[in-house]
Amino acid sequence: MRVVAERASSQSSVDVFERTGPGGGGYRTTHMSGLGGKVTLPDPVGIELDAEELEQYVD
């Protein structure tokens, strides 16, 4: 699983990418949120991440 916080000129976002499967070479987007929102990380992590706290790192 990868969590990417990105500040783009048009819109900042937090995207969660989950592996497509064992041995799979790719990822699929599973959850998206704007900075300041909340994003749910899928199992086995299974938590809700407050993306507002990430804004300080996207500068």
N, C-alpha and C positions, 0 to 999 in steps of 0.2 A: 504494500500500500504506500502511496505517495500523497503527501499533502502539499499543495503548491499555493502560496500566497503571491499574487501578482498585482502590480500597480501598472495599469495601462493608461494611456492618455485619455481614453474614452470612459473606462470603467475598471475599478479595482475588484478583484474577485478572489475567492478561495475555492480551489477545486480539489476533489479527492479522486484519485485514480486507484483502481483495484486491479490486481493481476487477473488476466483472463483465465488462468488455470495452471495447474502444475506443468512445468515444462513449456508453457506458453511464452512466447516472446513479446507479448504486448500487454497493454493496460487499457482499461475502459473507464470513462468518467462515470462515477456513481453518484456523486453529490456535488452541488455547486451552491455558492452563497456569495453575496456581496460582502466586502469588508464591513464589519459592524453587525453582521447577522450571525446566525448560528448554523453550524454544519455538523451532521451526524457522521461519525466514523463507523463504518460497518464492523461486524464481528470479525475477528476475535477481540478487537479493541472495544467496540460497543459503547462509545461515549459521545456526548454532544459537546462540541468545541465552540467556545465563544470567539468568533472570528474578530471581534472588536479589539481584543488584546493583541492581535497580530499586526494591527495598523502601525504600531511603533517600529516594526521591523521592515516595513515596506516603504522605504524612503528613497 
